[in-house]
Amino acid sequence: MPLVEVNGISLSYHDKGTGDPVLMLMGTGSSGRVWHLHQQPALVAAGYRVITVDNRGIAPTSECADGITVADMAADVAALAERLDLPRFDLVGTSLGARIAIEVAATRPDLVRGLVLMATRSRAEALHAAFDAGELELAKAGIRLPARYHAASTALWNLSPRTLFDAGKAREWLDVLEFGTQPPSRGVLAQMAIADDPDLLAVCAKITASTLVIAFADDVMTPPHLGREVADAIAGARFGLVADGGHYGYLEQPAEVNSQLLEFLGQR
């Protein structure tokens, strides 16, 4: 994966396909390569050029352990677009990636043709605030949880009951999640320290790009009612709900996610 120097850091990205460019941003602690499992192949096959990014904090992009802001990462997206000579592009983000995408669309409307926000939330409910604070405390203390417990906890927070109680699928996920890095790297820790923006809906109100918000019915991290609030704050935004998906719904229900994504990109 190539590295470019932008905004005083090294930024890693992957570029595949030809046609209209679609730039994709992942969530906290995740590499842009996660998009390569399902969404990138579908978009490339449909004739799009797909650029996936490793956000600040995700190797081989610079660690930026001294602190990361959403504004920093939005500026990185704009700088990468300039380096790749992308005058306009479609922008897709999930979770933290969606928050970055909101910032880009609000501050650089000249760049964003279409916007897709997955697993996003307008604010943190009390449960989210408590969990986020506790998870950050554990990480800062360098505490390593038993691998099986870590996997089970991660699964409960991020997967749908349909996946969790399908014996075969659950075992596959638990096996993968047991290999999750603990404690997180300093770069991921810096991402985890990014707080929810209390004025996010005001930022959303500045967006002029055609927008689709995709929520997952069983997502407890970014529940559908908070995703709908984001959609309602963006003029003309569409709202799509995917059944039997948790926070990782784009991995659990890729066919439905890809269908909504391709339909939107084809019509915007």
C-alpha positions as CSV (number, residue, x, y, z in Angstrom):
1,M,0.0,0.0,0.0
2,P,1.5,3.4,-1.0
3,L,2.3,6.1,1.5
4,V,2.0,9.8,0.9
5,E,3.3,12.7,3.0
6,V,0.4,15.0,3.9
7,N,-0.1,17.4,6.8
8,G,3.2,16.4,8.4
9,I,2.3,12.7,8.6
10,S,2.7,9.6,6.4
11,L,-0.8,8.4,5.2
12,S,-1.4,4.9,3.9
13,Y,-4.0,4.2,1.2
14,H,-5.0,1.6,-1.3
15,D,-6.3,2.5,-4.8
16,K,-8.0,0.0,-7.1
17,G,-10.3,0.2,-10.1
18,T,-11.2,2.8,-12.6
19,G,-14.2,5.1,-13.1
20,D,-15.8,7.6,-10.7
21,P,-13.8,7.7,-7.4
22,V,-15.2,6.5,-4.1
23,L,-13.1,7.1,-1.0
24,M,-13.8,4.9,2.0
25,L,-13.1,5.5,5.7
26,M,-13.1,2.9,8.5
27,G,-13.9,3.2,12.2
28,T,-11.9,3.3,15.4
29,G,-9.0,0.8,15.4
30,S,-9.7,-0.6,11.9
31,S,-7.6,-0.7,8.8
32,G,-9.1,0.5,5.5
33,R,-8.5,-3.1,4.3
34,V,-11.7,-4.2,6.1
35,W,-13.6,-2.7,3.2
36,H,-11.7,-5.1,0.9
37,L,-13.7,-8.1,2.2
38,H,-17.0,-7.1,0.6
39,Q,-17.6,-3.4,-0.4
40,Q,-14.5,-2.7,-2.4
41,P,-14.9,-5.8,-4.7
42,A,-18.5,-4.9,-5.4
43,L,-17.8,-1.3,-6.2
44,V,-14.8,-2.1,-8.4
45,A,-16.9,-4.7,-10.3
46,A,-19.6,-2.0,-10.8
47,G,-17.0,0.2,-12.4
48,Y,-15.9,2.5,-9.6
49,R,-12.4,3.5,-8.6
50,V,-12.1,2.7,-4.8
51,I,-9.6,4.4,-2.5
52,T,-9.5,3.0,1.1
53,V,-7.5,4.9,3.8
54,D,-5.7,3.9,7.0
55,N,-6.7,6.8,9.2
56,R,-4.2,8.5,11.6
57,G,-3.3,6.0,14.3
58,I,-3.5,2.9,12.1
59,A,-0.2,1.5,10.8
60,P,1.5,2.0,8.4
61,T,-0.1,5.5,8.6
62,S,1.7,7.7,11.3
63,E,0.7,6.7,14.9
64,C,0.0,10.3,16.0
65,A,0.0,9.2,19.6
66,D,0.2,12.7,20.9
67,G,-3.4,13.3,19.9
68,I,-5.8,13.0,17.0
69,T,-8.8,15.1,16.1
70,V,-11.6,14.6,13.6
71,A,-10.5,17.9,12.0
72,D,-7.0,16.4,11.5
73,M,-8.4,13.3,9.7
74,A,-10.8,15.4,7.6
75,A,-7.8,17.5,6.5
76,D,-5.9,14.3,5.6
77,V,-8.8,13.2,3.3
78,A,-8.8,16.6,1.6
79,A,-5.0,16.5,1.2
80,L,-5.1,12.9,-0.2
81,A,-7.7,13.9,-2.7
82,E,-5.5,16.7,-3.9
83,R,-2.5,14.4,-4.2
84,L,-4.5,11.9,-6.2
85,D,-6.0,14.7,-8.3
86,L,-9.6,14.0,-7.3
87,P,-11.6,17.2,-7.9
88,R,-14.8,15.5,-6.6
89,F,-15.5,12.1,-5.2
90,D,-18.1,10.0,-3.4
91,L,-17.2,9.5,0.3
92,V,-18.2,6.5,2.4
93,G,-17.5,6.1,6.1
94,T,-18.6,3.9,9.0
95,S,-18.6,4.7,12.7
96,L,-15.6,7.1,13.3
97,G,-15.1,7.0,9.5
98,A,-18.6,8.4,9.2
99,R,-17.8,11.2,11.6
100,I,-14.7,12.1,9.6
101,A,-16.9,12.0,6.4
102,I,-19.4,14.4,8.0
103,E,-16.6,16.8,8.7
104,V,-15.2,16.6,5.2
105,A,-18.6,17.1,3.6
106,A,-19.4,20.1,5.9
107,T,-16.1,21.9,5.5
108,R,-15.2,21.0,1.9
109,P,-18.5,20.8,0.0
110,D,-16.5,21.4,-3.2
111,L,-15.0,17.9,-2.9
112,V,-17.9,15.6,-1.9
113,R,-20.3,14.6,-4.7
114,G,-22.2,11.9,-2.7
115,L,-22.0,10.9,1.0
116,V,-22.7,7.6,2.6
117,L,-22.7,7.4,6.4
118,M,-22.9,3.9,8.0
119,A,-23.3,3.1,11.7
120,T,-23.3,6.7,12.8
121,R,-24.8,8.4,15.8
122,S,-25.9,12.0,16.6
123,R,-24.8,11.8,20.2
124,A,-23.8,9.5,23.0
125,E,-26.5,8.0,25.2
126,A,-25.7,7.4,28.8
127,L,-24.7,3.8,28.1
128,H,-22.4,4.8,25.3
129,A,-20.7,7.4,27.5
130,A,-20.1,4.9,30.3
131,F,-18.8,2.2,28.0
132,D,-16.5,4.5,26.0
133,A,-15.1,6.0,29.2
134,G,-14.5,2.5,30.8
135,E,-13.0,1.1,27.6
136,L,-10.6,4.1,27.5
137,E,-9.6,3.6,31.1
138,L,-8.8,0.0,30.5
139,A,-6.7,0.8,27.5
140,K,-4.8,3.6,29.3
141,A,-4.0,1.3,32.1
142,G,-2.6,-1.3,29.7
143,I,-4.9,-4.0,31.0
144,R,-5.1,-7.1,28.9
145,L,-8.3,-9.1,29.2
146,P,-8.5,-12.9,28.8
147,A,-8.6,-13.4,25.0
148,R,-11.9,-15.4,25.1
149,Y,-13.6,-12.8,27.3
150,H,-12.3,-10.0,25.1
151,A,-13.7,-11.8,22.0
152,A,-17.1,-12.5,23.6
153,S,-17.4,-8.9,24.8
154,T,-16.5,-7.5,21.4
155,A,-19.0,-9.8,19.7
156,L,-21.8,-8.8,22.1
157,W,-21.2,-5.1,21.4
158,N,-20.8,-5.3,17.6
159,L,-22.8,-8.3,16.2
160,S,-26.5,-9.0,15.8
161,P,-28.3,-11.7,17.7
162,R,-28.8,-13.5,14.4
163,T,-25.0,-13.9,14.2
164,L,-24.4,-14.4,17.9
165,F,-26.8,-17.3,18.1
166,D,-25.9,-19.0,14.9
167,A,-23.4,-21.6,16.3
168,G,-21.2,-21.8,13.2
169,K,-21.0,-18.0,12.5
170,A,-20.5,-17.2,16.2
171,R,-17.6,-19.6,16.5
172,E,-16.0,-18.1,13.4
173,W,-16.3,-14.6,14.7
174,L,-15.0,-15.5,18.2
175,D,-12.0,-17.2,16.7
176,V,-11.2,-14.1,14.7
177,L,-11.8,-11.7,17.6
178,E,-9.6,-13.6,20.0
179,F,-6.7,-12.3,17.9
180,G,-7.6,-8.7,18.6
181,T,-4.7,-6.5,19.7
182,Q,-4.7,-5.9,23.5
183,P,-4.0,-3.4,24.8
184,P,-4.5,-1.2,21.8
185,S,-1.5,0.6,20.2
186,R,-0.8,4.2,21.1
187,G,-2.3,5.3,17.8
188,V,-5.6,3.5,18.4
189,L,-5.7,4.8,21.9
190,A,-5.5,8.3,20.5
191,Q,-8.5,7.5,18.2
192,M,-10.4,6.1,21.2
193,A,-9.9,9.4,23.1
194,I,-11.9,11.3,20.4
195,A,-15.1,12.3,22.1
196,D,-18.6,12.6,20.5
197,D,-19.2,16.1,19.2
198,P,-22.1,17.7,21.1
199,D,-22.7,20.0,18.1
200,L,-22.7,17.3,15.5
201,L,-26.2,18.0,14.2
202,A,-25.2,21.6,13.6
203,V,-22.3,20.4,11.5
204,C,-24.6,18.0,9.7
205,A,-26.9,20.9,8.8
206,K,-24.0,22.4,6.7
207,I,-23.9,19.4,4.4
208,T,-25.1,20.0,0.9
209,A,-24.0,16.7,-0.8
210,S,-26.6,14.1,-1.6
211,T,-26.5,11.8,1.4
212,L,-27.5,8.3,2.4
213,V,-27.4,7.2,6.1
214,I,-27.4,3.4,6.6
215,A,-28.2,2.1,10.1
216,F,-28.2,-1.5,11.3
217,A,-31.3,-2.7,13.2
218,D,-29.4,-4.5,16.0
219,D,-26.5,-1.9,16.4
220,V,-26.2,-0.9,20.1
221,M,-23.1,1.2,19.5
222,T,-24.8,3.5,17.0
223,P,-28.5,2.6,17.3
224,P,-30.9,3.4,14.4
225,H,-32.7,6.2,16.2
226,L,-29.5,8.1,16.5
227,G,-28.6,7.5,12.9
228,R,-32.0,8.8,11.9
229,E,-31.3,12.0,13.8
230,V,-28.2,12.4,11.7
231,A,-30.2,11.9,8.5
232,D,-32.9,14.3,9.6
233,A,-30.3,17.0,10.2
234,I,-29.0,16.8,6.6
235,A,-31.2,18.4,4.0
236,G,-32.7,15.8,1.7
237,A,-30.8,12.8,3.2
238,R,-32.1,9.3,2.7
239,F,-32.3,6.8,5.6
240,G,-31.8,3.1,5.0
241,L,-32.2,0.4,7.7
242,V,-30.5,-3.0,7.4
243,A,-32.0,-5.9,9.3
244,D,-30.0,-8.5,11.2
245,G,-26.9,-6.4,11.5
246,G,-25.0,-5.0,14.4
247,H,-22.3,-2.4,14.4
248,Y,-20.4,-4.6,12.0
249,G,-23.5,-4.8,9.8
250,Y,-21.5,-4.2,6.6
251,L,-19.7,-7.5,7.3
252,E,-22.8,-9.4,8.5
253,Q,-25.1,-8.3,5.7
254,P,-22.8,-7.3,2.9
255,A,-25.3,-8.1,0.1
256,E,-27.9,-5.7,1.4
257,V,-25.4,-3.0,2.3
258,N,-23.8,-3.3,-1.2
259,S,-27.2,-3.1,-2.8
260,Q,-28.1,0.1,-1.0
261,L,-24.7,1.6,-1.6
262,L,-24.7,0.8,-5.3
263,E,-28.3,2.0,-5.8
264,F,-27.4,5.3,-4.1
265,L,-24.2,5.9,-6.1
266,G,-26.0,5.1,-9.3
267,Q,-28.7,7.6,-8.7
268,R,-27.0,10.5,-7.0
